[in-house]
Structure formats: structure tokens, C-alpha cells
Amino acid sequence: MNFFKIKTSWSNLELGLFKICVASIYLVIGIYFHEFLGKYMLLFVSIFIVTVVLVFSLWLKKMNKGE
């Protein structure tokens, strides 16, 4: 199955809709399991900070290359 090898391009609107979709399910899970997930808040915030730094650095590299 070559499903993961298929190349696609997304417009900004399509990517925005995808992000809203993913964020909404995260909110539903967070609301449903708020007491359980509250114990892991430091872990989630740490993961968020690390991924934001990585995405920001990738974005800056792409901007400098002009891709």
C-alpha cells in the first residue's frame, strides 16, 4: 500500500480547515478527560514548547532558502 508515498498540496484554506478539525477533537478529548489529563499538564506544555520551537526554526529555514 503506497498511501504514505502520495504527494499532495494543500491550500491555506484547506490546511486551516484541517487544523480546526484536529484542534476541535483535542478540545473534546480534553473536556471529556479534564481530571485525568490535568495531571499531565506540565508534560503537554513541555511538548508544546518544544514543537513550537522546532516548527518556528523550520519555518525560518524555509524562509531563508526561499522555498
Predicted model as a PDB file, atoms N, CA, C, CB and O in Angstrom, pLDDT in the B-factor column:
MODEL        1                                                                  
ATOM      1  N   MET A   1       0.847  -1.182   0.000  1.00 58.00           N  
ATOM      2  CA  MET A   1       0.000   0.000   0.000  1.00 58.00           C  
ATOM      3  C   MET A   1       0.891   1.245   0.000  1.00 58.00           C  
ATOM      4  CB  MET A   1      -0.963  -0.001   1.228  1.00 58.00           C  
ATOM      5  O   MET A   1       1.695   1.432   0.913  1.00 58.00           O  
ATOM      6  N   ASN A   2       0.755   2.066  -0.988  1.00 70.00           N  
ATOM      7  CA  ASN A   2       1.585   3.257  -1.135  1.00 70.00           C  
ATOM      8  C   ASN A   2       0.869   4.519  -0.675  1.00 70.00           C  
ATOM      9  CB  ASN A   2       2.016   3.413  -2.574  1.00 70.00           C  
ATOM     10  O   ASN A   2       1.108   5.600  -1.213  1.00 70.00           O  
ATOM     11  N   PHE A   3       0.006   4.391   0.303  1.00 65.00           N  
ATOM     12  CA  PHE A   3      -0.791   5.524   0.768  1.00 65.00           C  
ATOM     13  C   PHE A   3       0.089   6.654   1.300  1.00 65.00           C  
ATOM     14  CB  PHE A   3      -1.764   5.072   1.851  1.00 65.00           C  
ATOM     15  O   PHE A   3      -0.217   7.826   1.080  1.00 65.00           O  
ATOM     16  N   PHE A   4       1.166   6.322   1.988  1.00 69.00           N  
ATOM     17  CA  PHE A   4       2.014   7.341   2.604  1.00 69.00           C  
ATOM     18  C   PHE A   4       3.013   7.944   1.619  1.00 69.00           C  
ATOM     19  CB  PHE A   4       2.757   6.748   3.781  1.00 69.00           C  
ATOM     20  O   PHE A   4       3.720   8.888   1.970  1.00 69.00           O  
ATOM     21  N   LYS A   5       3.086   7.429   0.413  1.00 75.00           N  
ATOM     22  CA  LYS A   5       4.009   7.960  -0.589  1.00 75.00           C  
ATOM     23  C   LYS A   5       3.333   8.954  -1.532  1.00 75.00           C  
ATOM     24  CB  LYS A   5       4.609   6.823  -1.392  1.00 75.00           C  
ATOM     25  O   LYS A   5       4.002   9.565  -2.365  1.00 75.00           O  
ATOM     26  N   ILE A   6       2.017   9.122  -1.413  1.00 70.00           N  
ATOM     27  CA  ILE A   6       1.279  10.018  -2.291  1.00 70.00           C  
ATOM     28  C   ILE A   6       1.584  11.462  -1.907  1.00 70.00           C  
ATOM     29  CB  ILE A   6      -0.245   9.737  -2.218  1.00 70.00           C  
ATOM     30  O   ILE A   6       1.491  11.830  -0.736  1.00 70.00           O  
ATOM     31  N   LYS A   7       1.947  12.278  -2.893  1.00 74.00           N  
ATOM     32  CA  LYS A   7       2.246  13.690  -2.659  1.00 74.00           C  
ATOM     33  C   LYS A   7       1.005  14.526  -2.944  1.00 74.00           C  
ATOM     34  CB  LYS A   7       3.435  14.159  -3.538  1.00 74.00           C  
ATOM     35  O   LYS A   7       0.347  14.346  -3.968  1.00 74.00           O  
ATOM     36  N   THR A   8       0.691  15.442  -2.030  1.00 70.00           N  
ATOM     37  CA  THR A   8      -0.425  16.354  -2.221  1.00 70.00           C  
ATOM     38  C   THR A   8       0.000  17.753  -1.822  1.00 70.00           C  
ATOM     39  CB  THR A   8      -1.656  15.903  -1.408  1.00 70.00           C  
ATOM     40  O   THR A   8       0.982  17.938  -1.104  1.00 70.00           O  
ATOM     41  N   SER A   9      -0.741  18.722  -2.290  1.00 75.00           N  
ATOM     42  CA  SER A   9      -0.510  20.088  -1.833  1.00 75.00           C  
ATOM     43  C   SER A   9      -1.834  20.632  -1.324  1.00 75.00           C  
ATOM     44  CB  SER A   9       0.076  20.990  -2.976  1.00 75.00           C  
ATOM     45  O   SER A   9      -2.894  20.342  -1.879  1.00 75.00           O  
ATOM     46  N   TRP A  10      -1.762  21.417  -0.272  1.00 72.00           N  
ATOM     47  CA  TRP A  10      -2.941  21.945   0.384  1.00 72.00           C  
ATOM     48  C   TRP A  10      -2.930  23.461   0.265  1.00 72.00           C  
ATOM     49  CB  TRP A  10      -3.001  21.503   1.868  1.00 72.00           C  
ATOM     50  O   TRP A  10      -1.888  24.099   0.415  1.00 72.00           O  
ATOM     51  N   SER A  11      -4.089  24.027  -0.005  1.00 81.00           N  
ATOM     52  CA  SER A  11      -4.202  25.482   0.012  1.00 81.00           C  
ATOM     53  C   SER A  11      -4.285  25.932   1.475  1.00 81.00           C  
ATOM     54  CB  SER A  11      -5.457  25.969  -0.809  1.00 81.00           C  
ATOM     55  O   SER A  11      -4.477  25.114   2.375  1.00 81.00           O  
ATOM     56  N   ASN A  12      -4.142  27.210   1.692  1.00 85.00           N  
ATOM     57  CA  ASN A  12      -4.218  27.726   3.063  1.00 85.00           C  
ATOM     58  C   ASN A  12      -5.582  27.474   3.682  1.00 85.00           C  
ATOM     59  CB  ASN A  12      -3.910  29.218   3.087  1.00 85.00           C  
ATOM     60  O   ASN A  12      -5.673  27.164   4.869  1.00 85.00           O  
ATOM     61  N   LEU A  13      -6.638  27.602   2.903  1.00 84.00           N  
ATOM     62  CA  LEU A  13      -7.981  27.358   3.421  1.00 84.00           C  
ATOM     63  C   LEU A  13      -8.152  25.899   3.821  1.00 84.00           C  
ATOM     64  CB  LEU A  13      -9.036  27.746   2.382  1.00 84.00           C  
ATOM     65  O   LEU A  13      -8.688  25.607   4.891  1.00 84.00           O  
ATOM     66  N   GLU A  14      -7.700  24.982   2.972  1.00 84.00           N  
ATOM     67  CA  GLU A  14      -7.817  23.555   3.280  1.00 84.00           C  
ATOM     68  C   GLU A  14      -6.999  23.184   4.511  1.00 84.00           C  
ATOM     69  CB  GLU A  14      -7.369  22.715   2.084  1.00 84.00           C  
ATOM     70  O   GLU A  14      -7.460  22.414   5.355  1.00 84.00           O  
ATOM     71  N   LEU A  15      -5.799  23.721   4.616  1.00 81.00           N  
ATOM     72  CA  LEU A  15      -4.964  23.444   5.776  1.00 81.00           C  
ATOM     73  C   LEU A  15      -5.578  24.030   7.040  1.00 81.00           C  
ATOM     74  CB  LEU A  15      -3.557  23.999   5.564  1.00 81.00           C  
ATOM     75  O   LEU A  15      -5.515  23.415   8.105  1.00 81.00           O  
ATOM     76  N   GLY A  16      -6.165  25.206   6.929  1.00 84.00           N  
ATOM     77  CA  GLY A  16      -6.847  25.817   8.075  1.00 84.00           C  
ATOM     78  C   GLY A  16      -8.014  24.971   8.553  1.00 84.00           C  
ATOM     79  O   GLY A  16      -8.204  24.795   9.757  1.00 84.00           O  
ATOM     80  N   LEU A  17      -8.798  24.444   7.616  1.00 90.00           N  
ATOM     81  CA  LEU A  17      -9.921  23.576   7.992  1.00 90.00           C  
ATOM     82  C   LEU A  17      -9.420  22.303   8.673  1.00 90.00           C  
ATOM     83  CB  LEU A  17     -10.763  23.216   6.751  1.00 90.00           C  
ATOM     84  O   LEU A  17     -10.020  21.839   9.643  1.00 90.00           O  
ATOM     85  N   PHE A  18      -8.327  21.740   8.169  1.00 87.00           N  
ATOM     86  CA  PHE A  18      -7.749  20.551   8.790  1.00 87.00           C  
ATOM     87  C   PHE A  18      -7.301  20.851  10.215  1.00 87.00           C  
ATOM     88  CB  PHE A  18      -6.566  20.033   7.961  1.00 87.00           C  
ATOM     89  O   PHE A  18      -7.534  20.048  11.119  1.00 87.00           O  
ATOM     90  N   LYS A  19      -6.664  21.996  10.422  1.00 87.00           N  
ATOM     91  CA  LYS A  19      -6.197  22.367  11.757  1.00 87.00           C  
ATOM     92  C   LYS A  19      -7.363  22.574  12.712  1.00 87.00           C  
ATOM     93  CB  LYS A  19      -5.347  23.632  11.692  1.00 87.00           C  
ATOM     94  O   LYS A  19      -7.286  22.178  13.875  1.00 87.00           O  
ATOM     95  N   ILE A  20      -8.446  23.190  12.236  1.00 89.00           N  
ATOM     96  CA  ILE A  20      -9.636  23.375  13.073  1.00 89.00           C  
ATOM     97  C   ILE A  20     -10.233  22.025  13.441  1.00 89.00           C  
ATOM     98  CB  ILE A  20     -10.689  24.246  12.350  1.00 89.00           C  
ATOM     99  O   ILE A  20     -10.672  21.826  14.574  1.00 89.00           O  
ATOM    100  N   CYS A  21     -10.251  21.105  12.496  1.00 89.00           N  
ATOM    101  CA  CYS A  21     -10.770  19.759  12.754  1.00 89.00           C  
ATOM    102  C   CYS A  21      -9.967  19.068  13.845  1.00 89.00           C  
ATOM    103  CB  CYS A  21     -10.748  18.917  11.473  1.00 89.00           C  
ATOM    104  O   CYS A  21     -10.539  18.525  14.790  1.00 89.00           O  
ATOM    105  N   VAL A  22      -8.647  19.086  13.719  1.00 88.00           N  
ATOM    106  CA  VAL A  22      -7.789  18.430  14.701  1.00 88.00           C  
ATOM    107  C   VAL A  22      -7.894  19.121  16.062  1.00 88.00           C  
ATOM    108  CB  VAL A  22      -6.329  18.425  14.217  1.00 88.00           C  
ATOM    109  O   VAL A  22      -7.971  18.451  17.092  1.00 88.00           O  
ATOM    110  N   ALA A  23      -7.897  20.444  16.071  1.00 87.00           N  
ATOM    111  CA  ALA A  23      -7.990  21.173  17.336  1.00 87.00           C  
ATOM    112  C   ALA A  23      -9.313  20.897  18.034  1.00 87.00           C  
ATOM    113  CB  ALA A  23      -7.826  22.675  17.100  1.00 87.00           C  
ATOM    114  O   ALA A  23      -9.354  20.803  19.261  1.00 87.00           O  
ATOM    115  N   SER A  24     -10.389  20.765  17.279  1.00 90.00           N  
ATOM    116  CA  SER A  24     -11.691  20.527  17.916  1.00 90.00           C  
ATOM    117  C   SER A  24     -11.749  19.166  18.587  1.00 90.00           C  
ATOM    118  CB  SER A  24     -12.812  20.640  16.890  1.00 90.00           C  
ATOM    119  O   SER A  24     -12.340  19.035  19.659  1.00 90.00           O  
ATOM    120  N   ILE A  25     -11.140  18.137  17.973  1.00 89.00           N  
ATOM    121  CA  ILE A  25     -11.163  16.824  18.629  1.00 89.00           C  
ATOM    122  C   ILE A  25     -10.267  16.826  19.863  1.00 89.00           C  
ATOM    123  CB  ILE A  25     -10.716  15.719  17.648  1.00 89.00           C  
ATOM    124  O   ILE A  25     -10.569  16.152  20.848  1.00 89.00           O  
ATOM    125  N   TYR A  26      -9.163  17.580  19.817  1.00 88.00           N  
ATOM    126  CA  TYR A  26      -8.329  17.713  21.015  1.00 88.00           C  
ATOM    127  C   TYR A  26      -9.108  18.381  22.140  1.00 88.00           C  
ATOM    128  CB  TYR A  26      -7.057  18.518  20.702  1.00 88.00           C  
ATOM    129  O   TYR A  26      -8.996  17.979  23.299  1.00 88.00           O  
ATOM    130  N   LEU A  27      -9.889  19.387  21.808  1.00 85.00           N  
ATOM    131  CA  LEU A  27     -10.694  20.054  22.834  1.00 85.00           C  
ATOM    132  C   LEU A  27     -11.750  19.114  23.412  1.00 85.00           C  
ATOM    133  CB  LEU A  27     -11.368  21.302  22.253  1.00 85.00           C  
ATOM    134  O   LEU A  27     -11.988  19.102  24.620  1.00 85.00           O  
ATOM    135  N   VAL A  28     -12.378  18.328  22.541  1.00 88.00           N  
ATOM    136  CA  VAL A  28     -13.388  17.373  23.020  1.00 88.00           C  
ATOM    137  C   VAL A  28     -12.748  16.364  23.967  1.00 88.00           C  
ATOM    138  CB  VAL A  28     -14.061  16.640  21.830  1.00 88.00           C  
ATOM    139  O   VAL A  28     -13.308  16.067  25.022  1.00 88.00           O  
ATOM    140  N   ILE A  29     -11.590  15.839  23.605  1.00 87.00           N  
ATOM    141  CA  ILE A  29     -10.888  14.882  24.466  1.00 87.00           C  
ATOM    142  C   ILE A  29     -10.486  15.549  25.778  1.00 87.00           C  
ATOM    143  CB  ILE A  29      -9.641  14.311  23.749  1.00 87.00           C  
ATOM    144  O   ILE A  29     -10.635  14.958  26.847  1.00 87.00           O  
ATOM    145  N   GLY A  30      -9.981  16.765  25.699  1.00 84.00           N  
ATOM    146  CA  GLY A  30      -9.570  17.485  26.903  1.00 84.00           C  
ATOM    147  C   GLY A  30     -10.727  17.777  27.840  1.00 84.00           C  
ATOM    148  O   GLY A  30     -10.589  17.683  29.059  1.00 84.00           O  
ATOM    149  N   ILE A  31     -11.867  18.131  27.266  1.00 86.00           N  
ATOM    150  CA  ILE A  31     -13.040  18.409  28.095  1.00 86.00           C  
ATOM    151  C   ILE A  31     -13.558  17.124  28.739  1.00 86.00           C  
ATOM    152  CB  ILE A  31     -14.153  19.071  27.255  1.00 86.00           C  
ATOM    153  O   ILE A  31     -13.950  17.124  29.906  1.00 86.00           O  
ATOM    154  N   TYR A  32     -13.557  16.049  27.989  1.00 88.00           N  
ATOM    155  CA  TYR A  32     -14.080  14.782  28.496  1.00 88.00           C  
ATOM    156  C   TYR A  32     -13.190  14.190  29.589  1.00 88.00           C  
ATOM    157  CB  TYR A  32     -14.227  13.786  27.356  1.00 88.00           C  
ATOM    158  O   TYR A  32     -13.685  13.643  30.574  1.00 88.00           O  
ATOM    159  N   PHE A  33     -11.878  14.305  29.406  1.00 86.00           N  
ATOM    160  CA  PHE A  33     -10.931  13.712  30.350  1.00 86.00           C  
ATOM    161  C   PHE A  33     -10.160  14.774  31.135  1.00 86.00           C  
ATOM    162  CB  PHE A  33      -9.956  12.810  29.609  1.00 86.00           C  
ATOM    163  O   PHE A  33      -8.978  14.577  31.417  1.00 86.00           O  
ATOM    164  N   HIS A  34     -10.790  15.888  31.494  1.00 85.00           N  
ATOM    165  CA  HIS A  34     -10.062  17.010  32.096  1.00 85.00           C  
ATOM    166  C   HIS A  34      -9.391  16.650  33.415  1.00 85.00           C  
ATOM    167  CB  HIS A  34     -10.999  18.166  32.316  1.00 85.00           C  
ATOM    168  O   HIS A  34      -8.291  17.133  33.681  1.00 85.00           O  
ATOM    169  N   GLU A  35      -9.999  15.835  34.235  1.00 87.00           N  
ATOM    170  CA  GLU A  35      -9.385  15.482  35.519  1.00 87.00           C  
ATOM    171  C   GLU A  35      -8.179  14.566  35.311  1.00 87.00           C  
ATOM    172  CB  GLU A  35     -10.416  14.799  36.441  1.00 87.00           C  
ATOM    173  O   GLU A  35      -7.156  14.719  35.979  1.00 87.00           O  
ATOM    174  N   PHE A  36      -8.301  13.628  34.396  1.00 84.00           N  
ATOM    175  CA  PHE A  36      -7.202  12.706  34.114  1.00 84.00           C  
ATOM    176  C   PHE A  36      -6.031  13.427  33.446  1.00 84.00           C  
ATOM    177  CB  PHE A  36      -7.688  11.557  33.225  1.00 84.00           C  
ATOM    178  O   PHE A  36      -4.876  13.206  33.811  1.00 84.00           O  
ATOM    179  N   LEU A  37      -6.324  14.284  32.473  1.00 80.00           N  
ATOM    180  CA  LEU A  37      -5.271  14.972  31.726  1.00 80.00           C  
ATOM    181  C   LEU A  37      -4.627  16.102  32.517  1.00 80.00           C  
ATOM    182  CB  LEU A  37      -5.830  15.517  30.438  1.00 80.00           C  
ATOM    183  O   LEU A  37      -3.516  16.521  32.194  1.00 80.00           O  
ATOM    184  N   GLY A  38      -5.295  16.595  33.531  1.00 83.00           N  
ATOM    185  CA  GLY A  38      -4.746  17.677  34.347  1.00 83.00           C  
ATOM    186  C   GLY A  38      -3.447  17.299  35.031  1.00 83.00           C  
ATOM    187  O   GLY A  38      -2.598  18.157  35.273  1.00 83.00           O  
ATOM    188  N   LYS A  39      -3.284  16.021  35.345  1.00 87.00           N  
ATOM    189  CA  LYS A  39      -2.059  15.546  35.989  1.00 87.00           C  
ATOM    190  C   LYS A  39      -0.853  15.653  35.072  1.00 87.00           C  
ATOM    191  CB  LYS A  39      -2.229  14.111  36.441  1.00 87.00           C  
ATOM    192  O   LYS A  39       0.285  15.713  35.538  1.00 87.00           O  
ATOM    193  N   TYR A  40      -1.102  15.677  33.765  1.00 86.00           N  
ATOM    194  CA  TYR A  40      -0.021  15.688  32.777  1.00 86.00           C  
ATOM    195  C   TYR A  40       0.148  17.048  32.097  1.00 86.00           C  
ATOM    196  CB  TYR A  40      -0.277  14.629  31.728  1.00 86.00           C  
ATOM    197  O   TYR A  40       0.728  17.134  31.014  1.00 86.00           O  
ATOM    198  N   MET A  41      -0.354  18.099  32.726  1.00 85.00           N  
ATOM    199  CA  MET A  41      -0.308  19.422  32.113  1.00 85.00           C  
ATOM    200  C   MET A  41       1.125  19.868  31.835  1.00 85.00           C  
ATOM    201  CB  MET A  41      -1.002  20.437  33.009  1.00 85.00           C  
ATOM    202  O   MET A  41       1.388  20.429  30.771  1.00 85.00           O  
ATOM    203  N   LEU A  42       2.049  19.639  32.750  1.00 90.00           N  
ATOM    204  CA  LEU A  42       3.439  20.034  32.542  1.00 90.00           C  
ATOM    205  C   LEU A  42       4.042  19.307  31.334  1.00 90.00           C  
ATOM    206  CB  LEU A  42       4.268  19.747  33.805  1.00 90.00           C  
ATOM    207  O   LEU A  42       4.786  19.909  30.561  1.00 90.00           O  
ATOM    208  N   LEU A  43       3.732  18.041  31.172  1.00 91.00           N  
ATOM    209  CA  LEU A  43       4.203  17.280  30.017  1.00 91.00           C  
ATOM    210  C   LEU A  43       3.650  17.865  28.722  1.00 91.00           C  
ATOM    211  CB  LEU A  43       3.803  15.804  30.147  1.00 91.00           C  
ATOM    212  O   LEU A  43       4.394  18.042  27.757  1.00 91.00           O  
ATOM    213  N   PHE A  44       2.355  18.164  28.690  1.00 86.00           N  
ATOM    214  CA  PHE A  44       1.737  18.717  27.488  1.00 86.00           C  
ATOM    215  C   PHE A  44       2.308  20.083  27.140  1.00 86.00           C  
ATOM    216  CB  PHE A  44       0.231  18.819  27.669  1.00 86.00           C  
ATOM    217  O   PHE A  44       2.556  20.373  25.970  1.00 86.00           O  
ATOM    218  N   VAL A  45       2.518  20.915  28.138  1.00 88.00           N  
ATOM    219  CA  VAL A  45       3.081  22.243  27.898  1.00 88.00           C  
ATOM    220  C   VAL A  45       4.521  22.104  27.397  1.00 88.00           C  
ATOM    221  CB  VAL A  45       3.029  23.109  29.194  1.00 88.00           C  
ATOM    222  O   VAL A  45       4.939  22.845  26.507  1.00 88.00           O  
ATOM    223  N   SER A  46       5.268  21.180  27.950  1.00 92.00           N  
ATOM    224  CA  SER A  46       6.647  20.958  27.501  1.00 92.00           C  
ATOM    225  C   SER A  46       6.694  20.502  26.050  1.00 92.00           C  
ATOM    226  CB  SER A  46       7.338  19.923  28.390  1.00 92.00           C  
ATOM    227  O   SER A  46       7.507  20.992  25.266  1.00 92.00           O  
ATOM    228  N   ILE A  47       5.829  19.572  25.694  1.00 90.00           N  
ATOM    229  CA  ILE A  47       5.758  19.099  24.312  1.00 90.00           C  
ATOM    230  C   ILE A  47       5.373  20.254  23.390  1.00 90.00           C  
ATOM    231  CB  ILE A  47       4.742  17.934  24.181  1.00 90.00           C  
ATOM    232  O   ILE A  47       5.932  20.395  22.302  1.00 90.00           O  
ATOM    233  N   PHE A  48       4.430  21.070  23.818  1.00 87.00           N  
ATOM    234  CA  PHE A  48       4.008  22.213  23.019  1.00 87.00           C  
ATOM    235  C   PHE A  48       5.167  23.171  22.776  1.00 87.00           C  
ATOM    236  CB  PHE A  48       2.858  22.944  23.703  1.00 87.00           C  
ATOM    237  O   PHE A  48       5.387  23.612  21.648  1.00 87.00           O  
ATOM    238  N   ILE A  49       5.904  23.491  23.826  1.00 91.00           N  
ATOM    239  CA  ILE A  49       7.014  24.443  23.700  1.00 91.00           C  
ATOM    240  C   ILE A  49       8.096  23.895  22.764  1.00 91.00           C  
ATOM    241  CB  ILE A  49       7.619  24.753  25.090  1.00 91.00           C  
ATOM    242  O   ILE A  49       8.615  24.625  21.919  1.00 91.00           O  
ATOM    243  N   VAL A  50       8.434  22.616  22.914  1.00 92.00           N  
ATOM    244  CA  VAL A  50       9.463  22.015  22.059  1.00 92.00           C  
ATOM    245  C   VAL A  50       9.014  22.013  20.601  1.00 92.00           C  
ATOM    246  CB  VAL A  50       9.780  20.577  22.520  1.00 92.00           C  
ATOM    247  O   VAL A  50       9.791  22.367  19.714  1.00 92.00           O  
ATOM    248  N   THR A  51       7.776  21.620  20.348  1.00 88.00           N  
ATOM    249  CA  THR A  51       7.299  21.572  18.967  1.00 88.00           C  
ATOM    250  C   THR A  51       7.160  22.963  18.359  1.00 88.00           C  
ATOM    251  CB  THR A  51       5.967  20.850  18.900  1.00 88.00           C  
ATOM    252  O   THR A  51       7.395  23.133  17.163  1.00 88.00           O  
ATOM    253  N   VAL A  52       6.785  23.955  19.152  1.00 87.00           N  
ATOM    254  CA  VAL A  52       6.708  25.321  18.632  1.00 87.00           C  
ATOM    255  C   VAL A  52       8.091  25.804  18.219  1.00 87.00           C  
ATOM    256  CB  VAL A  52       6.099  26.275  19.684  1.00 87.00           C  
ATOM    257  O   VAL A  52       8.240  26.426  17.167  1.00 87.00           O  
ATOM    258  N   VAL A  53       9.085  25.529  19.019  1.00 91.00           N  
ATOM    259  CA  VAL A  53      10.452  25.936  18.685  1.00 91.00           C  
ATOM    260  C   VAL A  53      10.913  25.228  17.411  1.00 91.00           C  
ATOM    261  CB  VAL A  53      11.419  25.624  19.858  1.00 91.00           C  
ATOM    262  O   VAL A  53      11.513  25.860  16.541  1.00 91.00           O  
ATOM    263  N   LEU A  54      10.642  23.927  17.287  1.00 88.00           N  
ATOM    264  CA  LEU A  54      11.038  23.181  16.095  1.00 88.00           C  
ATOM    265  C   LEU A  54      10.332  23.692  14.839  1.00 88.00           C  
ATOM    266  CB  LEU A  54      10.744  21.700  16.287  1.00 88.00           C  
ATOM    267  O   LEU A  54      10.969  23.889  13.804  1.00 88.00           O  
ATOM    268  N   VAL A  55       9.036  23.903  14.926  1.00 83.00           N  
ATOM    269  CA  VAL A  55       8.281  24.389  13.770  1.00 83.00           C  
ATOM    270  C   VAL A  55       8.738  25.793  13.391  1.00 83.00           C  
ATOM    271  CB  VAL A  55       6.766  24.381  14.066  1.00 83.00           C  
ATOM    272  O   VAL A  55       8.874  26.100  12.207  1.00 83.00           O  
ATOM    273  N   PHE A  56       8.974  26.640  14.374  1.00 85.00           N  
ATOM    274  CA  PHE A  56       9.429  28.000  14.090  1.00 85.00           C  
ATOM    275  C   PHE A  56      10.802  27.993  13.425  1.00 85.00           C  
ATOM    276  CB  PHE A  56       9.474  28.827  15.378  1.00 85.00           C  
ATOM    277  O   PHE A  56      11.043  28.763  12.496  1.00 85.00           O  
ATOM    278  N   SER A  57      11.701  27.131  13.893  1.00 88.00           N  
ATOM    279  CA  SER A  57      13.027  27.068  13.277  1.00 88.00           C  
ATOM    280  C   SER A  57      12.946  26.520  11.856  1.00 88.00           C  
ATOM    281  CB  SER A  57      13.969  26.200  14.122  1.00 88.00           C  
ATOM    282  O   SER A  57      13.657  27.003  10.975  1.00 88.00           O  
ATOM    283  N   LEU A  58      12.093  25.522  11.610  1.00 83.00           N  
ATOM    284  CA  LEU A  58      11.900  25.016  10.251  1.00 83.00           C  
ATOM    285  C   LEU A  58      11.339  26.105   9.339  1.00 83.00           C  
ATOM    286  CB  LEU A  58      10.963  23.798  10.261  1.00 83.00           C  
ATOM    287  O   LEU A  58      11.756  26.240   8.188  1.00 83.00           O  
ATOM    288  N   TRP A  59      10.400  26.869   9.860  1.00 80.00           N  
ATOM    289  CA  TRP A  59       9.787  27.948   9.090  1.00 80.00           C  
ATOM    290  C   TRP A  59      10.830  28.998   8.727  1.00 80.00           C  
ATOM    291  CB  TRP A  59       8.633  28.590   9.880  1.00 80.00           C  
ATOM    292  O   TRP A  59      10.857  29.474   7.592  1.00 80.00           O  
ATOM    293  N   LEU A  60      11.684  29.364   9.671  1.00 85.00           N  
ATOM    294  CA  LEU A  60      12.723  30.340   9.388  1.00 85.00           C  
ATOM    295  C   LEU A  60      13.720  29.819   8.347  1.00 85.00           C  
ATOM    296  CB  LEU A  60      13.453  30.709  10.673  1.00 85.00           C  
ATOM    297  O   LEU A  60      14.154  30.573   7.476  1.00 85.00           O  
ATOM    298  N   LYS A  61      14.082  28.542   8.432  1.00 84.00           N  
ATOM    299  CA  LYS A  61      14.986  27.948   7.440  1.00 84.00           C  
ATOM    300  C   LYS A  61      14.367  27.987   6.050  1.00 84.00           C  
ATOM    301  CB  LYS A  61      15.331  26.500   7.822  1.00 84.00           C  
ATOM    302  O   LYS A  61      15.044  28.311   5.074  1.00 84.00           O  
ATOM    303  N   LYS A  62      13.082  27.657   5.959  1.00 79.00           N  
ATOM    304  CA  LYS A  62      12.399  27.691   4.664  1.00 79.00           C  
ATOM    305  C   LYS A  62      12.313  29.112   4.124  1.00 79.00           C  
ATOM    306  CB  LYS A  62      10.995  27.092   4.785  1.00 79.00           C  
ATOM    307  O   LYS A  62      12.431  29.319   2.916  1.00 79.00           O  
ATOM    308  N   MET A  63      12.111  30.087   4.990  1.00 80.00           N  
ATOM    309  CA  MET A  63      12.037  31.469   4.542  1.00 80.00           C  
ATOM    310  C   MET A  63      13.392  31.940   4.022  1.00 80.00           C  
ATOM    311  CB  MET A  63      11.558  32.375   5.679  1.00 80.00           C  
ATOM    312  O   MET A  63      13.453  32.672   3.034  1.00 80.00           O  
ATOM    313  N   ASN A  64      14.464  31.535   4.669  1.00 81.00           N  
ATOM    314  CA  ASN A  64      15.804  31.939   4.245  1.00 81.00           C  
ATOM    315  C   ASN A  64      16.195  31.289   2.921  1.00 81.00           C  
ATOM    316  CB  ASN A  64      16.828  31.583   5.320  1.00 81.00           C  
ATOM    317  O   ASN A  64      16.902  31.896   2.117  1.00 81.00           O  
ATOM    318  N   LYS A  65      15.736  30.049   2.686  1.00 76.00           N  
ATOM    319  CA  LYS A  65      16.022  29.356   1.433  1.00 76.00           C  
ATOM    320  C   LYS A  65      15.155  29.855   0.301  1.00 76.00           C  
ATOM    321  CB  LYS A  65      15.833  27.872   1.600  1.00 76.00           C  
ATOM    322  O   LYS A  65      15.519  29.697  -0.864  1.00 76.00           O  
ATOM    323  N   GLY A  66      14.016  30.454   0.609  1.00 63.00           N  
ATOM    324  CA  GLY A  66      13.108  30.949  -0.412  1.00 63.00           C  
ATOM    325  C   GLY A  66      12.250  29.868  -1.034  1.00 63.00           C  
ATOM    326  O   GLY A  66      11.865  29.984  -2.197  1.00 63.00           O  
ATOM    327  N   GLU A  67      11.940  28.814  -0.282  1.00 53.00           N  
ATOM    328  CA  GLU A  67      11.123  27.712  -0.810  1.00 53.00           C  
ATOM    329  C   GLU A  67       9.670  28.084  -0.819  1.00 53.00           C  
ATOM    330  CB  GLU A  67      11.325  26.444   0.005  1.00 53.00           C  
ATOM    331  O   GLU A  67       8.830  27.282  -1.229  1.00 53.00           O  
TER     332      GLU A  67                                                      
ENDMDL                                                                          
END                                                                             
